[in-house]
Amino acid sequence: MFILIESPDSAFLDHLQSRLQSQGIQCLVTEPGPSAEGVPQFTIQLPLYSQMVAARRLLYRCPYFPSSIQPHFMETFLQLRQQQRHQLLAGLTSAWALRLSALCACLLLLGLAVEALLQ
């Protein structure tokens, strides 16, 4: 089983489960246990990796999927999408990624300099 989302809000996950199942993705809402703070945690689990990929595409990239979300869950859904974008930006602007970019730029400049000297 693959875990798609973890949240303390079971009503939101139940709604997402019904929306995903209407798109043909079989999923299950489970309660693996309380978090470290003692708050009950719920998860959406999928049995197949291909369904996980399809569910992620719907949740994070599909332009028409948010229209099927009920209005009182829309704020939570938009926070979920925003959180995914922030994680991507944090990874792209991390110190490791910036060092790698600087190294690649230096190698490119070194290669251009060597090529100019050989000609």
Backbone hydrogen bonds, N-H to C=O, Kabsch-Sander energy under -0.5 kcal/mol:
donor,donor_aa,acceptor,acceptor_aa,energy
2,F,46,L,-3.3
4,L,2,F,-0.6
4,L,44,I,-3.3
5,I,44,I,-0.8
7,S,42,F,-2.7
10,S,8,P,-1.0
13,L,9,D,-1.7
14,D,10,S,-2.6
15,H,11,A,-2.1
16,L,12,F,-2.6
17,Q,13,L,-2.5
18,S,14,D,-2.1
19,R,15,H,-2.2
20,L,16,L,-2.9
21,Q,17,Q,-2.6
22,S,18,S,-1.5
23,Q,19,R,-0.7
23,Q,20,L,-0.8
24,G,21,Q,-1.4
25,I,20,L,-2.2
26,Q,24,G,-0.6
27,C,25,I,-0.5
28,L,45,Q,-2.3
30,T,28,L,-0.6
30,T,43,T,-2.4
33,G,41,Q,-0.8
35,S,39,V,-3.1
38,G,35,S,-1.5
41,Q,33,G,-1.4
42,F,7,S,-2.7
43,T,30,T,-2.7
44,I,5,I,-2.0
45,Q,28,L,-3.2
45,Q,43,T,-0.6
46,L,2,F,-2.9
52,M,48,L,-1.5
53,V,49,Y,-2.3
54,A,50,S,-2.0
55,A,51,Q,-2.5
56,R,52,M,-2.4
57,R,53,V,-2.1
58,L,54,A,-2.1
59,L,55,A,-2.7
60,Y,56,R,-2.8
61,R,57,R,-1.9
62,C,57,R,-1.9
67,S,64,Y,-0.9
68,S,65,F,-1.9
69,I,66,P,-1.3
73,F,70,Q,-1.7
74,M,70,Q,-0.6
74,M,71,P,-1.0
77,F,73,F,-2.3
78,L,74,M,-2.8
79,Q,75,E,-2.0
80,L,76,T,-1.8
81,R,77,F,-2.1
82,Q,78,L,-2.5
83,Q,79,Q,-2.5
84,Q,80,L,-1.5
85,R,81,R,-1.7
86,H,82,Q,-2.4
87,Q,83,Q,-2.0
88,L,84,Q,-1.8
89,L,85,R,-2.6
90,A,86,H,-2.5
91,G,87,Q,-1.9
92,L,88,L,-2.2
93,T,89,L,-1.9
94,S,91,G,-0.7
98,L,94,S,-2.3
99,R,95,A,-2.3
100,L,96,W,-2.2
101,S,97,A,-2.2
102,A,98,L,-2.3
103,L,99,R,-2.5
104,C,100,L,-2.4
105,A,101,S,-2.3
106,C,102,A,-2.4
107,L,103,L,-2.4
108,L,104,C,-2.2
109,L,105,A,-2.4
110,L,106,C,-2.6
111,G,107,L,-2.4
112,L,108,L,-2.2
113,A,109,L,-2.3
114,V,110,L,-2.5
115,E,111,G,-2.2
116,A,112,L,-2.1
117,L,113,A,-2.0
118,L,114,V,-1.9
119,Q,115,E,-0.8
